[in-house]
């Protein structure tokens, strides 16, 4: 049984200076629109909850704007900064190695939701109380594992402890 730890919504996303998904709405639902032709990344920042001790996964709930075939691939990375870590946040990032969902077939009907689980094997030694940043990207520049056309709409993400 999984314990839900952190829910990430489109409205709480943070965006880099370039190469980010569009924050928009679909049928009055906020979504992040990831394009099929270029890699885009969004970030979320939070404090790791107390009691965090186990392996983590990121559950991504999405739908496709128009694609009814092909695959998508998510990439998820964590940056966990502990009090007194020697990391200059003004000048650098310290994301752990990217975790990938691998090729995932999209639903056969546009607008239907699907959920993808990404095991966070590389979790930057996250511990309760850490300042955490998570990055979520669609690997649109991977012509082997991400072949679906059109926008991918990310509805929400959930960080779970397994």
DSSP file (Angstrom, degrees, kcal/mol; ACC not computed):
  #  RESIDUE AA STRUCTURE BP1 BP2  ACC     N-H-->O    O-->H-N    N-H-->O    O-->H-N    TCO  KAPPA ALPHA  PHI   PSI    X-CA   Y-CA   Z-CA
    1    1 A X              0   0    0      0, 0.0     2,-0.3     0, 0.0     0, 0.0   0.000 360.0 360.0 360.0 136.9    0.0    0.0    0.0
    2    2 A X        -     0   0    0    158,-0.0     2,-0.5     0, 0.0   160,-0.2  -0.667 360.0-143.1 -96.0 150.3    1.3    3.5   -0.9
    3    3 A X  E     -A  161   0A   0    158,-1.8   158,-2.0    -2,-0.3     2,-0.2  -0.962  21.0-129.0-110.5 121.2    1.1    6.5    1.2
    4    4 A X  E     +A  160   0A   0     -2,-0.5   156,-0.2   156,-0.2     3,-0.1  -0.498  33.9 168.3 -69.6 134.3    0.5    9.8   -0.6
    5    5 A X  E     +     0   0A   0    154,-2.0     2,-0.4     1,-0.3   155,-0.2   0.788  57.6   9.1-114.0 -51.3    3.0   12.4    0.3
    6    6 A X  E     -A  159   0A   0    153,-1.8   153,-3.2    43,-0.0     2,-0.5  -0.994  55.1-155.5-142.4 129.5    2.9   15.4   -2.0
    7    7 A X  E     -A  158   0A   0     -2,-0.4     2,-0.5   151,-0.2   151,-0.2  -0.909  12.1-158.1-105.1 132.5    0.4   16.4   -4.8
    8    8 A X  E     -A  157   0A   0    149,-3.7   149,-2.4    -2,-0.5     2,-0.3  -0.945  10.0-170.1-114.4 123.4    1.7   18.7   -7.5
    9    9 A X  E >   -A  156   0A   0     -2,-0.5     3,-1.1   147,-0.2     4,-0.3  -0.732  35.3-112.6-110.8 160.0   -0.8   20.7   -9.5
   10   10 A X  G >  S+     0   0    0    145,-0.6     3,-1.5    20,-0.3    21,-0.1   0.879 115.5  58.0 -56.4 -38.3   -0.3   22.8  -12.7
   11   11 A X  G 3  S+     0   0    0      1,-0.3    -1,-0.2    19,-0.1    12,-0.0   0.733 104.6  51.0 -68.0 -20.3   -1.0   26.0  -10.8
   12   12 A X  G <  S+     0   0    0     -3,-1.1    33,-0.4     2,-0.1    -1,-0.3   0.371  86.4 118.9 -96.5   6.2    1.9   25.3   -8.4
   13   13 A X    <   -     0   0    0     -3,-1.5     2,-0.3    -4,-0.3    31,-0.2  -0.346  52.1-148.3 -71.3 151.9    4.4   24.7  -11.2
   14   14 A X  E     -F   43   0B   0     29,-3.2    29,-2.8    -2,-0.1     2,-0.4  -0.913  13.1-145.2-117.8 148.2    7.5   26.9  -11.6
   15   15 A X  E     -F   42   0B   0     -2,-0.3    27,-0.1    27,-0.2     5,-0.1  -0.919   5.9-131.0-123.5 140.1    9.0   27.5  -15.0
   16   16 A X        -     0   0    0     25,-0.6     4,-0.1    -2,-0.4     3,-0.0  -0.167  43.9 -92.9 -71.8 177.5   12.6   28.0  -16.3
   17   17 A X  S    S+     0   0    0      1,-0.1     2,-0.3     2,-0.1     3,-0.1   0.793 104.5   0.2 -65.8 -28.3   13.5   30.9  -18.5
   18   18 A X  S    S+     0   0    0      1,-0.2    -2,-0.2    23,-0.0    23,-0.2  -0.949 109.9  47.6-151.6 171.0   12.8   28.8  -21.7
   19   19 A X  S    S+     0   0    0     -2,-0.3    22,-2.2     1,-0.2     2,-0.3   0.954  75.0 137.2  59.0  57.2   11.7   25.4  -22.8
   20   20 A X        -     0   0    0     20,-0.3    -1,-0.2    -3,-0.1    22,-0.2  -0.913  56.1-103.2-128.7 156.4    8.7   25.0  -20.5
   21   21 A X        -     0   0    0     -2,-0.3     2,-0.3    20,-0.2    13,-0.2  -0.408  41.8-104.2 -74.8 155.9    5.2   23.7  -21.0
   22   22 A X  E     -B   33   0A   0     11,-1.8    11,-3.2    -2,-0.1     2,-0.7  -0.633  22.9-135.2 -80.0 135.3    2.3   26.2  -21.4
   23   23 A X  E     +B   32   0A   0     -2,-0.3     2,-0.2     9,-0.2     9,-0.2  -0.838  50.9 136.2 -87.0 118.4    0.0   26.6  -18.4
   24   24 A X  E     -B   31   0A   0      7,-2.5     7,-2.7    -2,-0.7     2,-0.4  -0.775  48.1-106.5-146.3-173.3   -3.5   26.6  -19.9
   25   25 A X  E     -B   30   0A   0      5,-0.3     2,-0.4    -2,-0.2     5,-0.2  -0.963  14.4-164.0-127.2 148.9   -7.0   25.1  -19.3
   26   26 A X  E >  S-B   29   0A   0      3,-2.5     3,-1.6    -2,-0.4    -2,-0.0  -0.976  86.0 -16.8-129.5 116.0   -8.9   22.3  -21.0
   27   27 A X  T 3  S-     0   0    0     -2,-0.4     3,-0.1     1,-0.3    -1,-0.1   0.906 130.7 -52.9  52.7  44.4  -12.6   22.3  -20.3
   28   28 A X  T 3  S+     0   0    0      1,-0.2     2,-0.5     0, 0.0    -1,-0.3   0.550 114.0 122.3  67.8  11.8  -11.9   24.6  -17.3
   29   29 A X  E <   -B   26   0A   0     -3,-1.6    -3,-2.5     0, 0.0    -1,-0.2  -0.896  65.7-122.8-101.7 129.5   -9.3   22.2  -15.9
   30   30 A X  E     +B   25   0A   0     -2,-0.5     2,-0.3    -5,-0.2   -20,-0.3  -0.512  42.0 166.9 -69.7 136.2   -5.8   23.6  -15.4
   31   31 A X  E     -B   24   0A   0     -7,-2.7    -7,-2.5    -2,-0.2     2,-0.6  -0.960  38.9-125.4-142.1 159.0   -3.1   21.6  -17.4
   32   32 A X  E     -BC  23 154A   0    122,-1.8   122,-2.8    -2,-0.3     2,-0.8  -0.963  28.7-145.0-103.9 122.3    0.5   21.9  -18.4
   33   33 A X  E     -BC  22 153A   0    -11,-3.2   -11,-1.8    -2,-0.6     2,-0.6  -0.788  13.0-166.3 -95.1 107.7    0.6   21.5  -22.2
   34   34 A X  E     - C   0 152A   0    118,-3.2   118,-2.7    -2,-0.8   -13,-0.1  -0.838  18.7-132.0 -94.3 123.2    3.8   19.7  -23.2
   35   35 A X        -     0   0    0     -2,-0.6   105,-0.2   116,-0.2     3,-0.1  -0.337   4.4-135.0 -73.6 153.8    4.5   20.0  -27.0
   36   36 A X  S    S+     0   0    0      1,-0.2    -1,-0.1     3,-0.1     3,-0.1   0.638  97.7  53.2 -82.5 -15.4    5.4   16.9  -29.0
   37   37 A X  S    S+     0   0    0      1,-0.2     2,-0.4   104,-0.1    -1,-0.2   0.609 108.7  35.0-102.6 -12.0    8.3   18.5  -30.9
   38   38 A X  S    S-     0   0    0     -3,-0.1    -3,-0.2   103,-0.0   102,-0.2  -1.000  81.1-106.5-146.2 144.7   10.5   20.0  -28.2
   39   39 A X        -     0   0    0     -2,-0.4     2,-0.3   100,-0.1   100,-0.1  -0.447  40.2-178.1 -68.0 134.6   11.6   19.0  -24.7
   40   40 A X  E     - G   0 138B   0     98,-0.7    98,-1.2    -2,-0.2     2,-0.4  -0.973   8.2-160.5-135.8 150.3   10.0   21.1  -22.0
   41   41 A X  E     - G   0 137B   0    -22,-2.2   -25,-0.6    -2,-0.3     2,-0.3  -0.982   6.8-171.8-134.9 141.8   10.4   21.1  -18.2
   42   42 A X  E     -FG  15 136B   0     94,-1.9    94,-2.5    -2,-0.4     2,-0.3  -0.941  13.8-150.9-126.1 154.1    8.4   22.3  -15.2
   43   43 A X  E     -FG  14 135B   0    -29,-2.8   -29,-3.2    -2,-0.3     2,-0.3  -0.863   8.4-165.0-123.4 156.1    9.5   22.4  -11.6
   44   44 A X  E     - G   0 134B   0     90,-1.6    90,-2.4    -2,-0.3     2,-0.4  -0.991   9.6-156.3-136.3 140.7    7.8   22.2   -8.2
   45   45 A X  E     + G   0 133B   0    -33,-0.4     2,-0.3    -2,-0.3    88,-0.2  -0.955  26.5 141.1-120.0 137.6    9.4   23.1   -4.8
   46   46 A X  E     - G   0 132B   0     86,-2.3    86,-3.2    -2,-0.4     2,-0.5  -0.966  50.8 -97.1-160.1 169.3    8.4   21.8   -1.4
   47   47 A X  E     - G   0 131B   0     -2,-0.3    84,-0.2    84,-0.2     2,-0.1  -0.863  46.6-110.7 -95.4 129.6    9.7   20.7    1.9
   48   48 A X        -     0   0    0     82,-2.7    81,-2.7    -2,-0.5     3,-0.1  -0.400  42.9-112.4 -60.5 129.7   10.0   16.9    2.2
   49   49 A X    >   -     0   0    0     79,-0.2     3,-1.2     1,-0.1    81,-0.1  -0.209  29.8 -97.4 -67.9 153.3    7.3   15.7    4.7
   50   50 A X  T 3  S+     0   0    0      1,-0.2    -1,-0.1    78,-0.2     3,-0.1  -0.358 108.3  36.8 -63.3 147.5    8.1   14.3    8.1
   51   51 A X  T 3  S+     0   0    0      1,-0.3     2,-0.5    -3,-0.1    -1,-0.2   0.413  75.7 147.8  88.8  -1.6    8.1   10.5    8.2
   52   52 A X    <   +     0   0    0     -3,-1.2    76,-0.6     1,-0.2    -1,-0.3  -0.552  11.4 131.1 -70.6 115.9    9.6   10.1    4.7
   53   53 A X        +     0   0    0     -2,-0.5    -1,-0.2    -3,-0.1     2,-0.1   0.533  45.6  71.7-138.9 -19.2   11.7    6.9    4.9
   54   54 A X  S    S-     0   0    0      1,-0.2     2,-0.1     0, 0.0    -2,-0.0  -0.242  86.9 -66.9-103.2-174.6   10.9    4.7    1.9
   55   55 A X        -     0   0    0    106,-0.1   107,-3.6    -2,-0.1     2,-0.3  -0.379  53.6-138.4 -67.6 149.1   11.4    4.4   -1.8
   56   56 A X  E     -D  161   0A   0     64,-0.5    64,-2.5   105,-0.2     2,-0.3  -0.797  20.0-176.5-114.9 152.9    9.6    7.0   -3.9
   57   57 A X  E     -DE 160 119A   0    103,-2.4   103,-3.0    -2,-0.3     2,-0.5  -0.967  19.8-137.2-137.9 157.9    7.6    7.0   -7.1
   58   58 A X  E     -DE 159 118A   0     60,-2.5    60,-2.5    -2,-0.3     2,-0.6  -0.974  13.3-156.7-117.6 119.5    6.0    9.8   -9.1
   59   59 A X  E     -DE 158 117A   0     99,-2.9    99,-2.1    -2,-0.5     2,-0.5  -0.866  10.2-162.1 -98.5 120.1    2.5    9.1  -10.5
   60   60 A X  E     -DE 157 116A   0     56,-3.1    56,-2.3    -2,-0.6     2,-0.6  -0.908   4.4-159.9-108.6 122.1    1.7   11.4  -13.5
   61   61 A X  E     +DE 156 115A   0     95,-2.8    94,-2.6    -2,-0.5    95,-1.4  -0.901  29.8 150.7-103.7 121.8   -1.9   11.9  -14.6
   62   62 A X  E     -DE 154 114A   0     52,-2.5    52,-2.3    -2,-0.6     2,-0.3  -0.877  29.9-158.5-142.4 169.3   -2.1   13.1  -18.2
   63   63 A X  E     -DE 153 113A   0     90,-1.8    90,-3.4    -2,-0.3     2,-0.4  -0.960  25.6-115.8-144.8 161.5   -4.3   13.1  -21.3
   64   64 A X  E     -D  152   0A   0     48,-0.5    47,-1.6    -2,-0.3    88,-0.2  -0.799   9.5-144.6-101.0 142.3   -3.5   13.7  -24.9
   65   65 A X  S    S-     0   0    0     86,-2.6    -1,-0.1    -2,-0.4    87,-0.1   0.899  90.2 -19.8 -69.3 -41.4   -4.9   16.6  -26.8
   66   66 A X  S    S+     0   0    0     85,-0.5    44,-0.3    83,-0.3    84,-0.1   0.561 101.9 110.3-141.9 -24.4   -5.3   14.7  -30.1
   67   67 A X        +     0   0    0     82,-0.5    -3,-0.2    84,-0.3    44,-0.2  -0.340  26.6 171.6 -67.5 139.3   -3.1   11.6  -30.2
   68   68 A X        +     0   0    0      1,-0.1     2,-0.3    42,-0.1    -1,-0.1   0.256  69.0  33.5-124.8   4.4   -4.8    8.2  -30.1
   69   69 A X  S    S+     0   0    0     80,-0.1    80,-0.4     2,-0.1     2,-0.1  -0.957  84.2  54.5-151.6 168.1   -1.6    6.2  -30.9
   70   70 A X  S    S-     0   0    0     -2,-0.3    36,-2.2    78,-0.1     2,-0.3  -0.390  73.9 -78.0  96.7-177.9    2.1    6.2  -30.2
   71   71 A X  E     -J  105   0C   0     34,-0.2    77,-2.6    -2,-0.1    76,-1.1  -0.830  27.2-156.7-121.9 157.2    4.0    6.5  -27.0
   72   72 A X  E     -J  104   0C   0     32,-2.3    32,-2.3    -2,-0.3     2,-0.4  -0.901   7.2-156.3-125.1 161.1    5.0    9.2  -24.6
   73   73 A X        -     0   0    0     -2,-0.3    66,-3.1    30,-0.2     2,-0.3  -0.983   2.6-157.9-141.1 129.0    8.0    9.3  -22.2
   74   74 A X  E     -H  138   0B   0     28,-0.4    27,-2.3    -2,-0.4    28,-0.4  -0.773   2.4-157.3-100.1 149.4    8.3   11.3  -19.0
   75   75 A X  E     -HI 137 100B   0     62,-2.4    62,-2.6    -2,-0.3     2,-0.4  -0.999  12.0-174.4-123.4 130.9   11.6   12.2  -17.3
   76   76 A X  E     +HI 136  99B   0     23,-3.1    23,-3.0    -2,-0.4     2,-0.3  -0.988   3.2 179.2-128.9 132.0   11.5   13.0  -13.5
   77   77 A X  E     -H  135   0B   0     58,-1.9    58,-2.6    -2,-0.4     2,-0.4  -0.976  12.9-148.3-132.9 148.5   14.5   14.3  -11.5
   78   78 A X  E     -H  134   0B   0     44,-0.4    18,-3.0    -2,-0.3     2,-0.4  -0.909   7.2-168.2-117.1 143.3   14.8   15.3   -7.8
   79   79 A X  E     -H  133   0B   0     54,-2.5    54,-2.5    -2,-0.4     2,-0.5  -0.980  12.2-175.3-125.4 115.7   17.0   17.8   -6.1
   80   80 A X  E     -H  132   0B   0     -2,-0.4     2,-0.5    14,-0.4    52,-0.2  -0.959   2.6-170.0-117.3 121.0   17.1   17.5   -2.3
   81   81 A X  E     -H  131   0B   0     50,-2.8    50,-2.7    -2,-0.5     2,-0.3  -0.945   6.7-156.5-116.2 121.9   19.0   20.1   -0.3
   82   82 A X    >   -     0   0    0     -2,-0.5     3,-2.6    48,-0.2    48,-0.1  -0.686  38.0 -84.2 -94.2 147.2   19.6   19.5    3.4
   83   83 A X  T 3  S+     0   0    0     -2,-0.3    -1,-0.1     1,-0.3    47,-0.0  -0.238 117.9  16.0 -48.1 131.0   20.2   22.3    5.9
   84   84 A X  T 3  S+     0   0    0      1,-0.3    -1,-0.3     3,-0.1     2,-0.1   0.502  86.8 151.2  76.5   8.3   24.0   23.2    5.8
   85   85 A X    <   -     0   0    0     -3,-2.6     2,-1.7     1,-0.1    -1,-0.3  -0.407  56.3-117.9 -61.8 147.3   24.6   21.4    2.4
   86   86 A X  S    S+     0   0    0      2,-0.1     2,-0.5    -2,-0.1    -1,-0.1  -0.476  71.8 125.2 -87.6  65.1   27.5   23.0    0.5
   87   87 A X        -     0   0    0     -2,-1.7     2,-1.2     5,-0.0     3,-0.1  -0.983  55.0-145.6-128.4 119.8   25.3   24.0   -2.5
   88   88 A X    >>  -     0   0    0     -2,-0.5     4,-1.8     1,-0.2     3,-1.6  -0.712  13.6-171.3 -84.5  96.7   25.2   27.5   -3.7
   89   89 A X  T 34 S+     0   0    0     -2,-1.2    -1,-0.2     1,-0.3     5,-0.0   0.686  80.9  64.8 -66.6 -17.5   21.5   27.8   -4.8
   90   90 A X  T 34 S+     0   0    0      1,-0.1    -1,-0.3    -3,-0.1    -2,-0.1   0.774 118.1  22.5 -69.5 -25.5   22.3   31.2   -6.4
   91   91 A X  T <4 S+     0   0    0     -3,-1.6     2,-0.3     1,-0.1    -2,-0.2   0.569 121.5  24.3-121.9 -12.7   24.6   29.6   -8.9
   92   92 A X     <  -     0   0    0     -4,-1.8     2,-0.3     2,-0.0    -1,-0.1  -0.918  52.6-135.9-149.8 169.6   23.9   25.9   -9.4
   93   93 A X        -     0   0    0     -2,-0.3    -5,-0.1     2,-0.1    -3,-0.0  -0.860   6.6-158.1-122.4 164.2   21.5   23.1   -9.2
   94   94 A X        +     0   0    0     -2,-0.3   -14,-0.4    -7,-0.1   -16,-0.1  -0.168  25.9 164.4-138.0  44.4   22.1   19.6   -7.8
   95   95 A X        -     0   0    0    -16,-0.2   -16,-0.3     1,-0.1     3,-0.1  -0.362  34.6-126.0 -62.8 139.5   19.5   17.4   -9.5
   96   96 A X        -     0   0    0    -18,-3.0     3,-0.1     1,-0.2    -1,-0.1  -0.238  50.9 -60.5 -72.7 172.8   20.2   13.6   -9.3
   97   97 A X        -     0   0    0      1,-0.1   -19,-0.3   -20,-0.1    -1,-0.2  -0.254  68.0 -95.8 -57.1 142.4   20.2   11.5  -12.4
   98   98 A X        -     0   0    0    -21,-0.1     2,-0.4    -3,-0.1   -21,-0.2  -0.314  30.6-145.7 -64.6 140.5   17.0   11.6  -14.4
   99   99 A X  E     -I   76   0B   0    -23,-3.0   -23,-3.1    23,-0.1     2,-0.3  -0.897  18.6-153.6-103.7 138.6   14.4    8.8  -13.9
  100  100 A X  E     -I   75   0B   0     -2,-0.4    19,-0.3   -25,-0.2   -25,-0.2  -0.875  23.2-149.8-120.1 147.1   12.4    7.7  -16.9
  101  101 A X        -     0   0    0    -27,-2.3    16,-0.1    -2,-0.3   -26,-0.1   0.676  42.6-140.5 -79.6 -18.1    9.0    6.2  -17.5
  102  102 A X        -     0   0    0    -28,-0.4   -28,-0.4     2,-0.1     2,-0.3  -0.183  52.1 -27.5  74.2 178.2   10.2    4.5  -20.6
  103  103 A X        -     0   0    0    -30,-0.1     2,-0.4   -32,-0.1   -30,-0.2  -0.481  66.9-173.4 -68.7 126.7    7.8    4.3  -23.6
  104  104 A X  E     -J   72   0C   0    -32,-2.3   -32,-2.3    41,-0.4     2,-0.1  -0.988  23.8-123.7-125.3 123.7    4.2    4.4  -22.5
  105  105 A X  E     -J   71   0C   0     -2,-0.4   -34,-0.2   -34,-0.2     2,-0.1  -0.425  28.0-127.4 -66.2 135.7    1.3    3.8  -25.0
  106  106 A X        -     0   0    0    -36,-2.2   -36,-0.1     1,-0.1    -1,-0.1  -0.419  36.1 -84.2 -78.5 158.7   -1.2    6.7  -25.0
  107  107 A X        -     0   0    0      5,-0.3    -1,-0.1     1,-0.1     4,-0.1  -0.259  35.1-121.3 -59.1 152.1   -4.9    6.0  -24.5
  108  108 A X  S    S+     0   0    0      1,-0.1     2,-0.4    -3,-0.1    -1,-0.1   0.542  98.1  56.8 -74.0  -7.2   -6.8    5.1  -27.7
  109  109 A X  S >  S-     0   0    0    -42,-0.0     3,-1.8     3,-0.0   -45,-0.3  -0.991  89.8-120.1-127.8 124.8   -9.2    8.1  -27.3
  110  110 A X  T 3  S+     0   0    0     -2,-0.4   -45,-0.2   -44,-0.3     3,-0.1  -0.343  99.4  29.4 -59.3 140.1   -7.9   11.7  -27.1
  111  111 A X  T 3  S+     0   0    0    -47,-1.6     2,-0.3     1,-0.4    -1,-0.2   0.234  88.1 121.4  91.9 -13.4   -9.0   13.3  -23.8
  112  112 A X    <   -     0   0    0     -3,-1.8   -48,-0.5   -48,-0.1    -1,-0.4  -0.629  62.8-121.6 -79.8 141.6   -9.0   10.0  -21.8
  113  113 A X  E     -E   63   0A   0     -2,-0.3     2,-0.3   -50,-0.1   -50,-0.2  -0.468  28.2-176.4 -85.1 157.5   -6.7   10.1  -18.8
  114  114 A X  E     -E   62   0A   0    -52,-2.3   -52,-2.5    -2,-0.1     2,-0.4  -0.962  15.5-140.6-141.7 155.7   -3.8    7.7  -18.2
  115  115 A X  E     -E   61   0A   0     -2,-0.3     2,-0.4   -54,-0.2   -54,-0.2  -0.984  12.0-166.7-123.7 134.2   -1.5    7.4  -15.2
  116  116 A X  E     -E   60   0A   0    -56,-2.3   -56,-3.1    -2,-0.4     2,-0.5  -0.962   9.4-149.3-119.0 133.8    2.2    6.7  -15.5
  117  117 A X  E     -E   59   0A   0     -2,-0.4     2,-0.6   -58,-0.2   -58,-0.2  -0.907   8.4-167.1-105.1 126.9    4.4    5.6  -12.5
  118  118 A X  E     -E   58   0A   0    -60,-2.5   -60,-2.5    -2,-0.5     2,-0.4  -0.957  17.8-138.1-112.5 116.1    8.0    6.6  -12.6
  119  119 A X  E     -E   57   0A   0     -2,-0.6     2,-1.5   -19,-0.3     3,-0.3  -0.597  11.8-140.9 -72.9 127.7   10.1    4.9   -9.9
  120  120 A X        +     0   0    0    -64,-2.5   -64,-0.5    -2,-0.4    -1,-0.1  -0.528  40.7 154.7 -93.5  70.6   12.5    7.4   -8.4
  121  121 A X  S    S+     0   0    0     -2,-1.5     2,-0.9     1,-0.2    -1,-0.2   0.884  73.1  53.8 -60.7 -39.7   15.5    5.2   -8.1
  122  122 A X        +     0   0    0     -3,-0.3   -44,-0.4   -25,-0.2    -1,-0.2  -0.834  67.1 151.7 -98.2  97.1   17.7    8.3   -8.2
  123  123 A X    >   -     0   0    0     -2,-0.9     3,-1.5   -46,-0.1    -1,-0.1   0.139  58.2-116.8-119.8  18.2   16.2   10.5   -5.5
  124  124 A X  T 3   -     0   0    0      1,-0.3   -44,-0.2   -27,-0.1    -2,-0.1   0.791  65.9 -69.8  54.7  34.1   19.2   12.6   -4.4
  125  125 A X  T 3  S-     0   0    0      1,-0.2    -1,-0.3   -46,-0.0    -3,-0.0   0.854  73.7-164.0  53.9  39.7   19.2   11.1   -0.8
  126  126 A X    <   +     0   0    0     -3,-1.5     2,-0.3     4,-0.0    -1,-0.2  -0.228  12.4 177.0 -56.4 139.4   15.9   12.9    0.0
  127  127 A X    >   -     0   0    0    -46,-0.0     3,-2.2   -79,-0.0   -79,-0.3  -0.970  40.2 -75.2-142.5 156.7   15.1   13.1    3.7
  128  128 A X  T 3  S+     0   0    0    -76,-0.6   -79,-0.2    -2,-0.3   -78,-0.2  -0.234 118.1  23.6 -51.9 135.1   12.3   14.6    5.8
  129  129 A X  T 3  S+     0   0    0    -81,-2.7    -1,-0.3     1,-0.3   -46,-0.1   0.273  89.4 135.8  90.1 -10.2   12.8   18.4    6.1
  130  130 A X    <   -     0   0    0     -3,-2.2   -82,-2.7   -81,-0.1     2,-0.7  -0.349  63.1-116.6 -66.7 149.4   14.9   18.8    2.9
  131  131 A X  E     -GH  47  81B   0    -50,-2.7   -50,-2.8   -84,-0.2     2,-0.4  -0.820  45.6-165.5 -80.5 119.5   14.2   21.6    0.5
  132  132 A X  E     -GH  46  80B   0    -86,-3.2   -86,-2.3    -2,-0.7     2,-0.4  -0.888  21.8-173.3-118.8 139.8   13.1   19.6   -2.6
  133  133 A X  E     -GH  45  79B   0    -54,-2.5   -54,-2.5    -2,-0.4     2,-0.4  -0.999   9.0-164.9-125.7 134.5   12.7   20.5   -6.2
  134  134 A X  E     -GH  44  78B   0    -90,-2.4   -90,-1.6    -2,-0.4     2,-0.4  -0.955   3.9-156.6-117.1 137.2   11.2   18.0   -8.7
  135  135 A X  E     -GH  43  77B   0    -58,-2.6   -58,-1.9    -2,-0.4     2,-0.4  -0.939   5.9-168.8-113.2 137.4   11.5   18.5  -12.4
  136  136 A X  E     +GH  42  76B   0    -94,-2.5   -94,-1.9    -2,-0.4     2,-0.3  -0.990  12.6 172.2-127.5 123.9    9.0   16.8  -14.8
  137  137 A X  E     -GH  41  75B   0    -62,-2.6   -62,-2.4    -2,-0.4     2,-0.5  -0.919  33.2-130.8-127.5 151.6    9.7   16.8  -18.6
  138  138 A X  E     -GH  40  74B   0    -98,-1.2     2,-2.2    -2,-0.3   -98,-0.7  -0.925  26.3-135.1 -94.9 128.3    8.2   15.1  -21.6
  139  139 A X    >   +     0   0    0    -66,-3.1     3,-1.9    -2,-0.5     7,-0.1  -0.355  46.1 154.8 -83.0  60.7   11.0   13.5  -23.5
  140  140 A X  T 3   +     0   0    0     -2,-2.2    -1,-0.2     1,-0.3     6,-0.1   0.682  63.9  63.0 -66.1 -19.5    9.8   14.9  -26.8
  141  141 A X  T 3  S+     0   0    0     -3,-0.2     2,-0.9     1,-0.1    -1,-0.3   0.357  80.2  93.1 -88.8   8.6   13.2   14.8  -28.4
  142  142 A X    <>  -     0   0    0     -3,-1.9     4,-2.4     1,-0.1    -1,-0.1  -0.828  54.2-175.6-100.1  94.6   13.4   11.0  -28.0
  143  143 A X  T  4 S+     0   0    0     -2,-0.9    -1,-0.1     1,-0.2    -3,-0.0   0.580  79.9  52.5 -70.2  -9.0   12.0    9.7  -31.4
  144  144 A X  T  4 S+     0   0    0     -3,-0.1    -1,-0.2     1,-0.0     3,-0.2   0.888 121.7  23.6 -89.8 -47.6   12.2    6.1  -30.2
  145  145 A X  T  4 S+     0   0    0      1,-0.2     2,-0.5    -6,-0.1   -41,-0.4   0.614 122.6  51.4 -98.7 -14.7   10.3    6.3  -26.9
  146  146 A X     <  +     0   0    0     -4,-2.4   -74,-0.2    -7,-0.1    -1,-0.2  -0.841  59.0 139.7-126.5  94.5    8.1    9.4  -27.5
  147  147 A X        +     0   0    0    -76,-1.1   -75,-0.2    -2,-0.5     2,-0.1   0.446  30.6 115.0-115.6  -4.7    6.3    9.1  -30.8
  148  148 A X        -     0   0    0    -77,-2.6     2,-0.2     1,-0.1   -78,-0.1  -0.445  58.6-134.1 -72.4 141.8    2.8   10.4  -30.0
  149  149 A X        +     0   0    0    -80,-0.4   -82,-0.5    -2,-0.1   -83,-0.3  -0.522  59.7  25.9 -92.1 161.8    1.8   13.6  -31.9
  150  150 A X  S    S-     0   0    0     -2,-0.2     2,-0.1   -84,-0.1  -116,-0.0  -0.019  98.6 -32.7  80.0 175.6    0.2   16.7  -30.4
  151  151 A X        -     0   0    0   -116,-0.1   -86,-2.6  -115,-0.1     2,-0.5  -0.355  45.5-144.9 -71.3 145.2    0.2   18.1  -26.9
  152  152 A X  E     -CD  34  64A   0   -118,-2.7  -118,-3.2   -88,-0.2     2,-0.7  -0.956  15.8-148.4-103.8 127.4    0.4   16.1  -23.8
  153  153 A X  E     -CD  33  63A   0    -90,-3.4   -90,-1.8    -2,-0.5     2,-0.7  -0.876   3.6-154.4-102.2 112.0   -1.7   17.7  -21.0
  154  154 A X  E     +CD  32  62A   0   -122,-2.8  -122,-1.8    -2,-0.7   -92,-0.2  -0.773  14.7 178.5 -85.1 119.3   -0.4   17.0  -17.5
  155  155 A X  E     -     0   0A   0    -94,-2.6  -145,-0.6    -2,-0.7     2,-0.3   0.833  61.0 -29.2 -88.7 -38.3   -3.3   17.2  -15.0
  156  156 A X  E     -AD   9  61A   0    -95,-1.4   -95,-2.8  -147,-0.2    -1,-0.4  -0.974  48.8-143.3-170.4 162.1   -1.4   16.4  -11.8
  157  157 A X  E     -AD   8  60A   0   -149,-2.4  -149,-3.7    -2,-0.3     2,-0.4  -0.976  12.0-159.4-135.1 151.3    1.5   14.6  -10.4
  158  158 A X  E     -AD   7  59A   0    -99,-2.1   -99,-2.9    -2,-0.3     2,-0.6  -0.990  10.3-146.8-136.4 125.5    1.8   12.8   -7.1
  159  159 A X  E     -AD   6  58A   0   -153,-3.2  -154,-2.0    -2,-0.4  -153,-1.8  -0.826  28.3-174.4 -90.1 121.7    4.9   11.9   -5.1
  160  160 A X  E     -AD   4  57A   0   -103,-3.0  -103,-2.4    -2,-0.6     2,-0.5  -0.901  25.1-136.3-121.8 146.4    4.3    8.6   -3.3
  161  161 A X  E      AD   3  56A   0   -158,-2.0  -158,-1.8    -2,-0.4  -105,-0.2  -0.885 360.0 360.0 -96.7 128.1    6.3    6.6   -0.8
  162  162 A X              0   0    0   -107,-3.6  -106,-0.1    -2,-0.5    -1,-0.1   0.467 360.0 360.0 -83.6 360.0    6.2    2.9   -1.7
